[in-house]
Amino acid sequence: MSDAICSAKGCRAAAEWVLAWNNPKIHQPERRKTWVACEEHREHLSQFLGMRGFLKDVVPLREWEER
């Protein structure tokens, strides 16, 4: 994932963060889907997922890769 590109629409910046999420209406509670974000879009994407109750964790990409 070290070559990961930000998930924000139109952004081509290198990702620095992993946003782990799930939609409780369709995913098992332990399932985690991920978006990646650059520093500029981390807050925006976190708010988007958080407003829907989907956001579970925000972790630096390097730390996520070490898990």
N, C-alpha and C positions, 0 to 999 in steps of 0.2 A: 504494500500500500504506500510505500515511500514516494511513489510517483503520482499519488492521488491528487486530483484536481477538485477544487471547491464545487460543491453541489448547487450553489446558487445559480440561478438562470443567467446565462451569458458570462459568468465569471470563469476565467481560465487560470486563476492564481493557484499556486501550490496550497494544498490543504495542510492545516496545522492542528485541527481539532476533529474529533469524532463525536458525533451526536447520536447516541444510542436511543432508539425509540421503539414503540410498538403501538398498534391500534388495538385497544382492548376488545373492540367489537368483532375483530376478525383474527387476532393472533392469540396464541396461548400466552399466559402471563410471563413465562420465562423467555419467550422469544425476543430477540433484539434485532431490529433492522438498523442500518446505519446510513447516515449522511456524513459527509466530510465538509469541513468549512475552513476557509482562510480566516485570518484574524479579523478582517473587515466585515465578513458576513456571519461570524459566529453568533453574535447577539441576535441578529435578524432571524436567522434560521432557528435558533433556540426559542425565540418568542413565538414563531409560527407553530412549532411543534407543541410548545408549552400551552398555548391558548386552547389547543385541542385536547389537552390532557395526554399527549403521546410521549413527550420527552421523559426519558428515564435517567440519562446520565450524559455529561459532557466531559470528555477526557482528552488530554493532549494526544495527538496521533502517535507520537513515539511511545508513550505509555501503553496505548491500546495495542500496538504491534508487539510489545514485550509480553503481553498477557498470554 
